[in-house]
Amino acid sequence: QVQLVESGGELVQAGDSLRLSCAASGGTFSSYAMGWFRQAPGKERELVAGIGWSGRSTYYVDSVKGRFTISRDNAKNTVILQMNSLKPEDTAVYYCAARNYVVISDALNVDYWGQGTQVTVSS
C-alpha cells in the first residue's frame, strides 16, 4: 500500500542543477531504505543513489559521485536527489524506490516503485 510520487524532473541545460523529490505515503517511511534509479531508452534501469533508513549510509554510482546527493527527511516522508553539474548522459526517467528496512542493491530487491519523472539535459 506504499505509494511513491516523484516530482521535479524537467528539461535543463548541461551544467544546471535539479532537485528531485519523492513523497511517500503509507507504511512507515522511517523504516524504509530508499533509492533513486534511472532508465534511459534502450538501457537497463540502474541504481543511481541509495540511502539507508537511518540516513547515515549512502551509495552513489560512480558516474554521479560528487555531483548528486541523496538525502531524506523522515519527518516529511520525503527523499531528495539533488543533482548538480548535470550532463546530457544524465537524461533518463528517474524512479524513486523503497525497501522495508534492508538496503537496496538492485532493482530486483525493490519493494515499492514510483512512476518516474523525466529528466532531460540538453548539451
C-alpha positions in Angstrom: 0.0 0.0 0.0 3.1 2.3 -0.1 2.8 5.0 -2.7 5.8 6.9 -4.0 5.4 10.1 -6.1 8.3 11.8 -7.8 8.5 15.4 -8.8 11.0 17.9 -10.1 12.0 16.5 -13.4 12.3 18.9 -16.3 14.4 19.9 -19.3 17.6 21.7 -18.3 20.9 22.6 -19.9 24.2 20.9 -19.2 25.7 22.3 -16.0 22.4 23.1 -14.4 21.0 21.7 -11.2 17.8 19.9 -10.4 16.2 18.8 -7.2 14.1 15.7 -7.4 11.7 14.9 -4.6 9.9 11.7 -3.7 6.9 11.9 -1.4 5.9 8.7 0.3 2.6 7.7 1.8 1.5 4.6 3.5 3.7 2.4 5.7 6.4 3.8 8.0 8.7 6.0 6.0 11.4 6.0 8.6 11.8 2.2 8.3 12.4 2.2 4.5 15.7 2.2 2.8 15.3 4.5 -0.2 16.9 4.8 -3.6 16.8 6.6 -6.9 17.1 4.6 -10.1 17.2 5.9 -13.7 16.4 4.4 -17.0 17.4 5.8 -20.4 15.9 4.5 -23.6 17.4 1.2 -24.6 19.3 0.8 -21.3 18.7 -1.1 -18.1 17.3 0.5 -15.0 20.3 1.4 -12.8 20.7 2.3 -9.2 21.9 5.9 -9.0 21.9 6.6 -5.3 20.7 4.8 -2.2 20.2 5.8 1.4 19.6 3.6 4.5 16.6 4.0 6.7 18.7 5.9 9.2 20.2 8.3 6.6 23.7 7.5 7.8 24.7 5.3 4.9 24.6 6.4 1.3 25.6 4.9 -2.0 26.3 6.5 -5.4 27.1 5.0 -8.7 30.5 6.2 -9.9 29.0 8.3 -12.8 27.2 10.6 -10.4 29.6 10.6 -7.4 30.5 14.1 -6.4 27.6 15.6 -8.4 24.5 14.1 -6.9 23.4 14.0 -3.3 20.7 11.8 -1.8 19.1 12.8 1.5 15.9 12.1 3.4 13.6 14.0 5.7 11.8 11.3 7.7 9.6 14.0 9.4 8.3 14.9 5.9 8.3 11.4 4.4 10.5 12.7 1.7 13.6 11.6 -0.1 15.6 14.1 -2.2 18.0 13.7 -5.0 20.0 16.9 -5.5 21.6 16.8 -8.9 24.3 19.3 -9.8 26.5 19.8 -12.8 24.1 17.8 -14.9 25.3 16.2 -18.1 23.4 15.0 -21.2 24.2 11.4 -20.2 22.1 12.0 -17.1 19.0 12.2 -19.3 16.6 9.4 -18.1 13.4 8.7 -16.3 14.2 8.8 -12.6 12.4 6.5 -10.3 12.1 6.6 -6.6 12.3 3.2 -4.9 11.8 1.9 -1.4 12.5 -1.3 0.5 11.5 -2.1 4.0 14.5 -2.0 6.4 17.0 -3.6 4.1 19.2 -1.5 1.8 18.6 -1.5 -1.9 21.3 -3.2 -4.0 19.5 -3.6 -7.4 16.1 -3.3 -9.0 15.2 -6.9 -8.1 15.0 -6.3 -4.4 12.9 -3.1 -4.5 9.6 -3.4 -2.8 7.9 -0.2 -4.0 8.4 2.0 -7.1 7.3 5.4 -8.0 6.0 6.1 -11.5 9.1 8.1 -12.6 9.9 11.7 -13.5 11.6 12.7 -16.7 14.9 14.5 -16.6 16.3 15.8 -19.8 19.6 17.5 -20.1 20.5 19.3 -23.3 24.0 19.9 -24.4 
